[in-house]
Amino acid sequence: SGFRVAARNDGGEPPPPPSLPLSPFVILLKPVAMPSKADHFIDITDEVCPMTSVKTRLKLKGMKPGGVLEVRVRGGEPVENLPGTIEREGHKVLEVRKEESFYTVLIERG
């Protein structure tokens, strides 16, 4: 009692059944970001410097040492300046990853 999807090929016949059973769940057609191991998250894609650093520092200040913060930031000056600013304050940048229209920065609180 699951859903069955069949598309027609050139001969008007349905394609052969897939090797795996079809699922009633949604099939993702494009890759998505994998969930991170972050303890906290902030989205500052609407912010510009210096507010990107200010908001990131405030969030880190409320965290325990060793905690991981995932920061979503836009490209250009914000992603170029944030890692250096954060590292100068004694935190560790674990990763800077380009996503579709933004960057993800993972920071471990020092």
Buried (B, 14 or more C-beta within 10 A) or exposed (E): EEEEEEEEEEEEEEEEEEEEEEEEEEEEEEEEEEEBEBBBEBEBBEBEBEEBBEBBBEBBEEBEEEBBBBBBBBEEEBBEBBBEBBEEBEBBBBEBEEEEEBBBBBBBBE
